[in-house]
Amino acid sequence: MSMKKILVVEDERQIARMVQAYLSREGYRVEAAFDGEEGWTRFNEGRPDLVILDLMLPRLHGLELARRIRAGSDVPIIMLTARAEEADRVAGLELGADDYVTKPFSLRELAARVRAVLRRVEGTAPREVMELGPLKIDFAAREVYLEGKPVELTPTEFDLLAYLARHPGRVFTRTELLEAIQERSYASLPRTIDSHIKNLRHKIEPDPASPQFILTVHGVGYKFHLAEGG
């Protein structure tokens, strides 16, 4: 199997070099660019398998670079953002970024995100139909089955489940989940997510009191648990 090629676009050279060195040791071919225009040039020259993209870039903003990439390619993008860049982070996800990592981050975490995104792209974690023991999610048909029996979900419940399932292991705050499912009702407060999660668990968990799919991360939010081999 050929080595996957990763392009890191990050204007802080020390961070870029650290990421480049770490991912190289993980078995990837890694190139670095230090501003948006250079990133765009290297992307067109090399056509990487994945792009790690800082948003706050000189010469060409990360969001514009992401927009250009998405205009002609579905290559996965992982954004690097500062904690104060929530609006840009949401905009990046809406443009089609696959994941984001908030600075400061651990290189180990970033490498795990890279592996997870590449697995999804390669199909080892199916994007259209996901089967996890008794639970089956058909993303294209917007259907869910438990023990082979159809589960009736509201549109919001399905959107929430699908978003979590497409990002296994990723911890989301309630606010991030509201933004992701574009909940716009009068009750679209962060705690609204708790009610949706409670309803989902009663519908999809074999034992709602001891959930195995949608897990609570106390003090933060929720994540979807993808068991090994699932």
Secondary structure, DSSP 8 states (H G I E B T S, - for coil): ----EEEEE-S-HHHHHHHHHHHHHTT-EEEEESSHHHHHHHHHHH--SEEEEESS-SSS-HHHHHHHHHHH----EEEEE-TT-HHHHHHHHHHT--EEEESS--HHHHHHHHHHHHHHHHTSS-SSEEEETTEEEETTTTEEEETTEEE---HHHHHHHHHHHHSTT--EEHHHHHHHTT--STT-STTHHHHHHHHHHHHH-SSTTS-SSEEEETTTEEEE---TT-
